[in-house]
Amino acid sequence: MPTTQISAHIPDELKVSLDRQARAMGVTRAQLVQEALRHHLQALVELAPEAIIPKRIVLTRESAERVRDLVERPPEPTDEMRRLFDDR
């Protein structure tokens, strides 16, 4: 199977983790990266877009104010929320 080499800059702590995991699994870094990328791309195809939580969320000024207001003054819990968190 033909291959293509790619390059990426990653934080030092991620490289340390990658090296540690590759050694523990007995595979090369390239094999581990290929498998991780394959799994990630498969998840993007198979999961609903709303199931993918972005690493960073960009808010408009209005939505940021709404989030701040909800954090500072949360609404009263609904009956459904009370039932959900009732551990009896």
Phi, psi and omega in degrees: 000129178295148180232161176230137177271135175239163181227145178213142173270127180230154177298150181305318182294332177289322177296319178300315179296318178299312179299316181299314182293319179298316177299315182298326182271348181073033179234168176279163175302319181300317179297318181295317179295317179301314181294318179297317179295319178300315180295318181297313180295323177296319179297320179297327180282318189273333182270151175295143182307325181287348177277345180270117181265116181294151179292329183225136179244129179257124182253149169285167178302317182294317181289327176295320178295322178296316178298314179301315180297319180292326178289317182286326181224076182294148178289160175296143179294145178280168176301321180298318178295320179298317178296320181299319184264004178284115184263015177284000000 
